């Protein structure tokens, strides 16, 4: 009887071990590339397993996390040699972008040179940005929706903006209208997740825009459940502890202007059908609208900025569906009070921040960040864009995006919130 029980127990343990090995090694873009070499990596104690932090963080891991972490660490030496080979490649590619998208044609690229070694003290800047974020996340008197929930409370579908590069140990939370197209291109080059005629892309601007925004191109946290099942949250937590996590943000009101310009001032069939038609019916009293955006533009039927603001403030909007990602608040996209980001970049200092980040990640020899757009929407435009928006609407809009202003250190736009 005892032997039978021991035999069954052995079979169960071997089965569990084999399942874990399959999880680790089956997916060639998954956790098997758990190679960390960035300057943000947490300090290791002398007795720590290579690639896994020692000290209090290690002791605090639950048993299953500890087991997974030890199991995953066994592949580090093997994969580190592979990753180092890719690190030795020098940046390649053409000096000019291939511009095929209407939006990029309209805006154009800024290929002027920038002094990335400017007077900005990037290290102090990062310390200040992170301090501001953490102070307000810890401030009980400052509240906003979802602030108090834990990482485990975040549903999987809300983790779809966290892109993982296992080759270099990087997690990027992308925010639409904050240079996310080019940062996604960078992540594709680093992770080698997309091939061109069997060869990984080396120059970010060679990657076609339609591939950049294809969800199948990127490994994101919300895909972990399908790959790793009940172990997915444990793996996420390990990677959040060990990987370098970054995001880029932007003045919230300027981001809204940019979203409006690209989605409603340019012909966009998807956004016309999903958003423009309802807005024109609800707020401009239009009926019998054309079914295509080209017909609508030809007839002079366009959503106004006022229509857009009404749509954002209308309580029916969120009841129908969550905000589209292009105007959803950053705190809802990236969960900055639940995830301890190592680097916070800003579009207003994009060139300097991007160069500094790539240097810290030790990938600046692999690629350069693509140049910024020539006609980038500027904060100086706010007064003109909001001039015809009623004061009460502006005040409501600020409350709607207040958490993004405060958490990321953007000043309250007092000139727009007073008569």
N, C-alpha and C positions, 0 to 999 in steps of 0.2 A: 504493500500500500504506500509506504514511504517512498520507495523507489519510483513508483508511478507518478506521485506528486512531484518529485524532484525532476523527473523526465519532462512532465508538462511545463513546469516552471522554466526549465532550460530552453524548451522549444519557444516559449513566449518571449524570453529574454533575447534569444538569438533572432527571432522575428523582428522585435523592436529595433535591435541593433542594425539589422539589414535594411529596414525601412529608412532609418536615419542615414545610413550610408548612401542609399539611393537618392534621398533628398539632397544630400550634399554634392554628390558627384554626377548625378544624371544631367542636371542643367548646366551646360557649359558657360552660361552667362550669369549663373546664380552665385550662391554663397561659396562655391569652391574657389572663386577668385577673391577671397577675403583678404586681399593684400593691402596692407596699410603702410604708407611711407610719408605721409604729409606732416608738415611741421606742427599741425594742430593736434597730433596724436597725444593722448594722455600719457603722463610719465609712468614708466614701468618700475615695479619694485624688483630687487635682485632675484626674488624667488618666483616671479610671475612667469607664466607660460608665454612664449614668444607670440606677440600679436594680441594678447589679452591683458587688459590693465590689471595691476595688482592693487593691494591696499583695500580700503573700505569699499570701493566700487565692486571689487571682485567678491568680497565677503557678502555683499548685499544681494548678489544674484540669487534668485530662487534655484532650487535643486535642478529643475529641468533646464534652466538657463545655463547653469554651471556645466551640466553635462554636454549641452549643445556647444557651448563655447569651447570646451576642451576638445570635443570632437572636431569642430571646425578648424581649430588651431593646427591640427595635424597636417592640413594641406597648405599651410602658409609657406613653408620653405620651398615646396615644389612650385607653387604659383608665383613666388616672388621673383624667381629667376626669369620666368616668362614675362612678367610685367617690366622688369628692368630692361629687357631687350627693346620693348616698345618705347621706354623712356629715352633711349639713346637716339631715337629718330629725330632729325631736325625738322623744323617747320617747312612744309612744302606747299606748292600750289601757286595758282596764278595771282598776280598782283591786283587784278580787278574782278569784281563780282560779276556773275552771270545774272543779269536782271531780266526776269521773265514775268514777274508778278506785277499786276496793276498798281497795287499799293506801294511797292518798292519803286516803281517807275515814277509815281507821283511824288514820293518823298525824296528819293535820291540818296546817295551815300556821301558821307563826309570823309574824304580820303586825305584831308589835311593832316599834317604831322602834329602829334601832341607830345608835350614834355611829361612823360610819366614819372619822372623824378622831380616833381614839383615840390613846393614848399609845404604841402599838406603833410602833416605827421600822421601817416596812415595808422600806425599802431595805436597812438593816443585816440585817434578818431574812432577806431573800432572799440576801444575800451569804453569810450563815452556812449556810443550807440548801444552797446550791450548793457551798460549800467542803466541807461534810461529805460530800456525794455524790461529788464528784470525788476527794477524798482516799481514800475507801474503794474507789472504782473503780480507783485507781492503786496501792493497797496490795496487793502480791503475796502477803502473808501472809493476807489475807482472801479466801477463795475461795467460790464457789457455782456451780452449773451455769450454763453459757452465758456466764459472765463474760468469758472470754478471746476469744470469737469477735468477728469484725468485723461491721460493718453488712451487708456483702455476704454474710455467712454466714447471715443471718436469712432464712428462707424467706418467700415472699410471704404465705402464710396467717397468719403471725405478725405481720403489719403491719396487720391489719384494725382495730386500735383507734386508728390515727392518722388523725384526721379533718382534712381540709384545707379552709380557706377562702381561695380565691385572690383574692377581692375585697379582703381586708384583709391578706393575707400572714400567716395564722395557722395553726398546726398544733396540734391538741389531742389528747392521748392520754387516752382516757376509761377510767376505772377503775370498774367497777360497785360500787355501795354507797358511792360517794364523790361524791354530788350529781351523778352523771353524767347523769341525766335532764334536769336543768335546764341543765347546761352544753351538752348536745346541743341543747336548745331555743335557747340563745344562738347556737350555731354555725349553726343553721338560719336564724335571723333575719339574722345577719351575711352569710351566703353567699347568702341569698335562694334557697335550694335547694328550697323548698316554697311553693306558692301556695294561697291561699284565695280561690276564685272569681276566679282570674286575677290576684290581688294578693298580693305577698309578705307573709308574717306580719311584724308589727311588735312585737307583745307576746309574749314567750316563752310565757307561761302560756295563750295562746289555742291553742297547738299541741296537738292531741290526743296522748295518751301513745302510742297505737298507731302513730302516724306517727313519733314521736320515735325509737322503737327499730326502725323498719323499715330494714333495711340499704340499701335502694335510695335512701333519702333523703339519705345522706351520701356525699361523695367521700372514700374512704379509700385509703391507700397500696396495699393489696392489689388495688385495682381498676386500678392504673396499667398492669399488664402487658396487660390486655385493650385499653386505650386507646392505649398508646404502644409496645407490643412491646419490642424489645431496647433501646430508649432509656429505658425506665421507670426503671431504677436511676440513670441519669445525671440524670434530671429530679428524682427523689427527693433526690439529694445536693445539687443546686442549691437546691431549696426548703428543705432542712434547713439550708443555710448562710445563706439569706436571710430565711426566715420566722421569726416569733416562735413558739417552741415552749413549751407549758405542759402541766402535769398537776396533778391534785389527789390527795393521798394521805390515809391515815387509819391510826390505830393498828391493826396487823394483826389482833390478837385481837378487837378491838371490831368490825372489819369482818366477821370470821367470825360473830360473834353477830348482827350486822345481817342478814347473808345468810341465816342460819338462820331468823331471825324472819320475814323477808319471803317466803321460799320454802317453808318447811315448817310455820309456824304459821298461815299464811293458806292458803285453798284455792287451790291452783295445779295445774291439771290436768296441764300439761306436766311440772312438776317431780315431781309424784306418780308419774307413769308412768315417767319416766326415772331418777329417783333414789330416791324414797321406797320404792317397792315392792322394789327390790333391797336397800336398807338394812334394811327390816323383815324380809326373809327371811334375810339374812346375819347380822344382829346381834341380832335379837329373836326369831328362830326362829318367825316367823309363816308359815303356809301358807294357800293358798286365799284370798288377799287380794282385796278388792273391786276391780273394774276402774276405778271412778271415785273421785275424791278426796272428793266429797260423801258417798258411801256409807261410805268409810273413816272420815271425821271423825265421821259419825253413829254409827259403831260404836266410836268412841274409839280408833281405830288411827292414831296419829301417830308420826312419827319423833321420837325423843328427841335432845337435844343430845349425849348420850353416843354414840348411834348415828352421828350426824353426824361426831363426832371420830374414831370408829373407821374410818369410811369414808375420811376424809382420810389417816389413817395406814396404811391397808391397802395394801401394795405392789401388790396386784392392781388397784387403782383406776387408777393411771397406766398400767399395762400394757394396760388395756382402752381407755382414751382419756385425753387430757390433761384436767387439771382444768377444770371449767366456769368460765367467765369470772368468775362471782360470787365464787368463792373461789380463783381462780388468783392466784399471787403477782404483785405489781406489776412486779417485775423481769422477769417473763416476758411481761407485757402491753405494757410501755412501753419496755423495753430501755434503762434509764437510763445504762448504761455505754457504750452504743454511740451514743446520741443526746444531744447537749449541750443540755439543756433550759434555756431562758432564765428560766422562772418555775416555782417549785415551791410550790403552794398546799396547805394542809392543811384537812381538814374541821373540825378543832378551832378554827380561826380563819377559818372560811369567809366570814363576813360582811365582815370586814376585808380578807382576801386578795382576795375577788372584786371589791370596790369599787376596791381599789388596782390590780388587774390591768386592769379595764375602763378605768380612767383612763390607765394606761400605754399601752394599745392605742389610745387616743384614740377610743373608741367609747362612752364613758360618756354622751354626748349622744344616742346612738341608742337605748339601752335601759338597764334596770337588771337586776341579777341577781335572779331570783325569790327570795322569802323562803324560809328554811330550814324544815324540819319541826319541829313543836312537840315531838314526843316522840322526838327523835333519840337513838339508842342511845348511852349515856354510858360512858366508861372506868371510872366508879365501879361499873359493873355486873359487871365482870370477876370479882371475888371470888365473887359469888353464882353466876354462870353456871358457873364452873369448880370450884365447891366439891365436886361429886360426880364430877369427872373425876380418875382416878388420877394421882398425881404423875408416874409414868413416862410416861404419855400426854402430860401437859402439857410435859414436857421434850422429848419427841420432836416435839411440835407446834411448840415454839419453834424447834428446829433446822430444821424445814420452812419456817418463815417468818422465819428469822433475818436473811436478806439485806434484807428489807423493813424490819425494825426498825432495822438498822444504817445502811443507805444513806440513810434519810430521818429519822434522828435521833430515833427513838423509844426511850426507855429500856427496858432489859431488865426484864421484869416479875418481879423477884426474889421477890416475895411469892407468886407462883404456881409458882415453880420450886424451892422449898425446903419441907421439912416444917414 
